[in-house]
Amino acid sequence: MSTSDGGAWRKSDPEPERQHRPLYQVKADFFKGLAHPLRIRVLELLSSADERTVADLLEQTGLEASHLSQHLAVLRRHRLVESERRGSLVYCRLAHREAAQLLVIARELLMRIADDEQSLRDAARAMPPVEVT
């Protein structure tokens, strides 16, 4: 890939479409990167250790290597995961510990929503029946 002036993209260069987009769009794209249960699972696994091998992630997720590779590529593209080859093994880790905090907050929010929904169901059940005439 090259820039409009003919230079090559450096890893630290923001993608051109990200440079002038509103923050809410950038956030939406970020959450699209999380929008798959197996990517969430990979992030949870990486949150519970400093790093894991791809072989360990394969075993823990039950994915085929090609599918895990695709999910890891999405997570790397969104700068959530970093990978490093050491000898014959590839190690993965969270690029930012805040990703682990995001998963914890998401769980807490989902629990609160579930509690609120249960409270609404309980309140509805406690209401007297409506008589239809």
C-alpha positions as CSV (number, residue, x, y, z in Angstrom):
1,M,0.0,0.0,0.0
2,S,1.3,3.5,-0.7
3,T,0.4,7.0,0.2
4,S,-0.8,9.6,-2.2
5,D,2.8,11.0,-2.3
6,G,4.2,7.6,-3.4
7,G,5.7,6.7,0.0
8,A,5.0,3.4,1.7
9,W,2.7,3.1,4.7
10,R,4.5,2.8,8.0
11,K,2.8,0.7,10.7
12,S,2.4,3.8,12.8
13,D,0.7,5.9,10.0
14,P,-3.1,6.1,10.5
15,E,-5.1,4.7,7.7
16,P,-6.3,7.5,5.5
17,E,-10.0,6.8,6.1
18,R,-9.4,7.0,9.8
19,Q,-7.7,10.4,9.7
20,H,-10.8,12.6,9.2
21,R,-13.7,10.4,10.5
22,P,-15.8,11.5,13.5
23,L,-14.8,9.7,16.7
24,Y,-18.2,7.9,16.9
25,Q,-17.4,6.2,13.5
26,V,-14.0,5.2,14.7
27,K,-15.6,3.7,17.9
28,A,-18.2,1.9,15.9
29,D,-15.5,0.3,13.7
30,F,-13.5,-0.6,16.8
31,F,-16.6,-2.4,18.2
32,K,-17.1,-4.2,14.9
33,G,-13.7,-5.7,15.5
34,L,-15.0,-7.1,18.7
35,A,-18.3,-8.3,17.2
36,H,-17.6,-12.0,17.0
37,P,-17.9,-14.4,20.0
38,L,-14.7,-16.2,19.1
39,R,-12.7,-12.9,19.1
40,I,-14.2,-12.1,22.5
41,R,-13.1,-15.6,23.6
42,V,-9.6,-15.0,22.3
43,L,-9.4,-11.7,24.2
44,E,-10.7,-13.4,27.4
45,L,-8.0,-16.1,27.1
46,L,-5.3,-13.4,26.5
47,S,-6.6,-11.4,29.4
48,S,-6.0,-14.3,31.8
49,A,-2.3,-14.6,31.0
50,D,0.6,-12.4,30.0
51,E,0.8,-14.2,26.7
52,R,-0.3,-17.5,25.1
53,T,1.0,-19.5,22.1
54,V,-1.2,-19.8,19.1
55,A,-1.2,-23.6,19.7
56,D,-2.7,-22.9,23.2
57,L,-5.3,-20.6,21.6
58,L,-6.1,-23.3,19.1
59,E,-6.6,-25.9,21.9
60,Q,-8.7,-23.5,24.0
61,T,-11.0,-22.3,21.3
62,G,-11.3,-25.5,19.2
63,L,-10.9,-23.5,16.0
64,E,-9.0,-24.6,12.9
65,A,-5.7,-22.8,12.4
66,S,-6.9,-20.8,9.4
67,H,-10.0,-19.5,11.3
68,L,-8.0,-18.5,14.4
69,S,-5.5,-16.8,12.1
70,Q,-8.3,-14.7,10.5
71,H,-9.7,-13.7,13.9
72,L,-6.2,-12.8,15.2
73,A,-5.7,-10.7,12.0
74,V,-8.8,-8.7,12.8
75,L,-7.7,-8.2,16.4
76,R,-4.3,-7.1,15.3
77,R,-5.8,-4.8,12.7
78,H,-7.8,-3.1,15.5
79,R,-4.6,-3.0,17.5
80,L,-6.0,-5.2,20.3
81,V,-3.5,-8.1,20.0
82,E,0.2,-8.3,19.3
83,S,2.0,-11.4,18.0
84,E,5.6,-12.4,18.2
85,R,7.4,-15.4,16.7
86,R,10.0,-17.0,18.9
87,G,11.6,-20.0,17.3
88,S,8.9,-22.2,16.0
89,L,6.1,-20.8,18.2
90,V,4.0,-17.7,17.8
91,Y,3.1,-15.9,21.0
92,C,0.1,-13.5,21.3
93,R,-0.7,-11.0,24.0
94,L,-3.0,-8.1,24.5
95,A,-1.6,-4.9,23.0
96,H,-3.2,-2.9,25.8
97,R,-4.3,-4.1,29.2
98,E,-7.3,-1.8,28.9
99,A,-8.8,-4.4,26.6
100,A,-9.1,-6.7,29.6
101,Q,-10.8,-4.0,31.6
102,L,-13.2,-3.4,28.7
103,L,-14.2,-7.1,28.9
104,V,-14.8,-6.8,32.7
105,I,-16.9,-3.7,32.2
106,A,-18.9,-5.3,29.4
107,R,-19.6,-8.3,31.8
108,E,-20.7,-6.0,34.6
109,L,-23.0,-4.0,32.3
110,L,-24.5,-7.2,30.9
111,M,-25.1,-8.5,34.4
112,R,-26.8,-5.2,35.4
113,I,-29.0,-5.3,32.2
114,A,-29.9,-8.9,33.0
115,D,-30.8,-7.9,36.6
116,D,-32.9,-5.0,35.3
117,E,-34.8,-7.3,32.9
118,Q,-35.4,-9.8,35.7
119,S,-36.7,-7.0,37.9
120,L,-39.1,-6.0,35.1
121,R,-40.3,-9.6,34.6
122,D,-40.8,-10.0,38.4
123,A,-42.8,-6.7,38.5
124,A,-44.9,-7.8,35.5
125,R,-45.7,-11.2,37.2
126,A,-46.7,-9.4,40.4
127,M,-49.3,-7.3,38.6
128,P,-52.9,-8.4,38.9
129,P,-54.2,-10.1,35.8
130,V,-56.0,-8.0,33.3
131,E,-59.7,-8.9,32.8
132,V,-60.8,-8.8,29.2
133,T,-64.5,-8.2,28.7
